[in-house]
Amino acid sequence: MLTLSEAAATLRVSKRTLLKMIRLFNKESGLLEPLASRNIDEQEWRAEPWRGGRGIQKLVFESKAPQMIRNVHTDPRMRDIEFFRKYGLVSCLGVPLMVKDEAPRGAFLLHERRTRV
């Protein structure tokens, strides 16, 4: 059986796509915490000060439904635009990680370096 980190590493994505992260909900902290990433310097990503709710993961987790942001730079729901600029991210897709009818356990996020239409 693969761990989530190993599963993330096996996904094949285009050069324009950046599998940014898998985040799992921590009941103690109440945050969606980083677990795994792909196509980004993971040490640098983990070293950044953690600020929950700056991206699509909160929308995905709270709605319990997939969410797509066509342009993170113009969408008013996105915070910390500098983070997205730094990595050249433009659009993103998030899918909740759920087990049957239970509450979401986390979020699976794909970011792309171009606007989705």
C-alpha positions, 0 to 999 in steps of 0.5 A: 500500500502506498503512503500519500507522499508516495502516491503524490510522487507517482502522479504524472502531470504536464510541465505546466501543472504543479501538484502542489499539495496534499493537505490533511486536517489536524483536529488538534490545530484545526488546520489543513496541514501540508503532507506532500507536494510535487514539482516544488522545492518541498523543503522551501515549501515546508519552511514557509510560515504556515498560514491556513486558508490562503488558497483553495484548500479551505473552500474544498474542505468546507464545501465537501466538493471539488472547486476550480479557480480559473485565475488565482490573481483575480479571484477575490476568495484567494489570499496571499497572492504573492505565494502564487506569484512566487511559484508562477501559479495561475489556476487551481483545482481542489478535491476533498479527501473523503471516506464514504459519507464522513467529514472530509479528511483533507484536500488534494490540490493541483495548480497550473501555470496557465489560466483555465477556460 
